[in-house]
Amino acid sequence: MNAQQNKQLVMQGYQLFQSGDIRKLMELYHDDAEWISPDSEYTPYAGSYHGKQGIAQFFARLDAAVQTIYFQPRQFIAEGDTVVVTGDATWIAKPTGRRFDNPWVHVFSLKDGKVARFRAYWDTAPGDRAFHPELTGAAASMPLHH
């Protein structure tokens, strides 16, 4: 697939996520795909996942942990088998009811028309504070296992 086709596949994935069709979204991933996001001991869905079953587990943890207020991909940049997407999200941490904003960057590596690797970048501190409001000051802004 060329860069434009890869970009279209990634855009389709975001549409499926936003419509809640995780089962159909999983069809866009290789069986052994990697899902890598920042580690955090405080954010229930943080960390790395492997294979479709692991990635489905990420989405289940995300759904159990947050309510989506706003999720918007902003820019799609495609070159070869890589698609980079920037965006913004606003969530509510279900255990605490606290709202937090998270700008993000997602990097997709595609192979044979499917996602082989997904890597997410976001600041973990806002989510950590939303899930654990007792985190303040230096403890809330320290890098956690990055």
N, C-alpha and C positions, 0 to 999 in steps of 0.2 A: 504494500500500500504506500501511496505517496503521502507527503506531509499534510496535504489538504484532507485526504481521506482519514488519516489518523486524527486530525483535529475534529472532524465530523463525528468519529466514533466516541471521542472523549466528550464532546458536547451532548451526544445521545446519553452517555452515562450520567451526566449531571441532570438531564431531564428525567431519567428513570429514578435517580435518587430523590429528586424533588417531588416526584409523584408517589414515592413510597414503594416502588416496584423493585425491591432488592433482589428478588429471585431472577428477574429479567436482567438486572444489572450484572449479576454474577456470570451471565452468559458471555459478557464482554471480556472476562478475565480467563487467562490460562489456568489450567488445573493446579499448577504449581506456582502461581503468581506470588510475589512478595508484596506486603503492605507494611510500610515503615512510617511511623510517626513519632514525634517527640516522646520520650519517656517521662513519666511523672508518677510518683507514688500516690498523688492525690486525685488525679483525674482517671476515672474508672475505665475509659476506653483508650487511654494512651498506650504507646508501645508498638511492637511489631507483631505481625500476623503472617502466617504462611498458608498458601493454598486457599482454594475457594471456601472450604469449611472454616478456616481461620478468619478469612475476610468477612464471611457472614457473621462470625462471632463478634467482630468489631462493630458491625452495624447493629447487632442485637444489644451490645453494651452501650453504644451511643444512644439508641432509642430508649433504653432503660434509664439512662443517666440525665439526658437533656431533652428539653422541649425546644424545637426550632422556632425562633421568632423571625429570623431573617437569614437567608443563605443565598448569596448572589455571586456567581462567577463574574468577573469583570473583564479580564483580558485573556485571550487564548493565543499563545505563541507556539508555532509548530515549525520544526526543522527536522527533516529525516524521520527517524522513529521516536522522536522525543516531542512531547507536548507539555508546555508549561502554562499553568493557569493561575491567575491571581484572583483573589476575591475577598469578600467580607462575610462575616456571620455574626449573629447575635443569638445567644442561647439563654435558657433558664436552667440552672442546675436543679433537677427535680428533688433531690434530698433536702435542699435548703431554700428553694424558691428564689435564689439570687440570680440576677441577670448579669451576663458578661458579654463583651464584644471580643471578637477574634478575627483580625485580618489574617489571611493565610496565603500560602503558595503551595501548589500541588505540581509535582513533576511526574509525568507518565512516561514509561518506556514501553513501546509497543513492539510486538514481534508476530509476524504472520497474521496480522489483523486482529490481535487481541492484546490486552494489557498484560505485560509480563512483570512489571514492577511499578509500584506507586510509592512515591515518597512525599510526605506532607511536612510542611514547616509552619509552625505557629508559636507564638509566645505562650508558654505554659502558665505563667503567673496569673493572668486573669481567671482562668478556669480553676486553678488551684485555690485561689481566694474564694471563688464562688462555691466550690465544694467544701471548703474548710475555712469559714470566715475567721476563725481564730488565728489564721496566718496573717501576720502583719509585718511591716517593716522589712528588715533584711531577710527574714525567713521566707517571705513571700516572693522576693525578687532573686533569690539565689538560683543559679542554674541547677536543675535536678537531673542528673544522669544523662546529659546531652552528649 
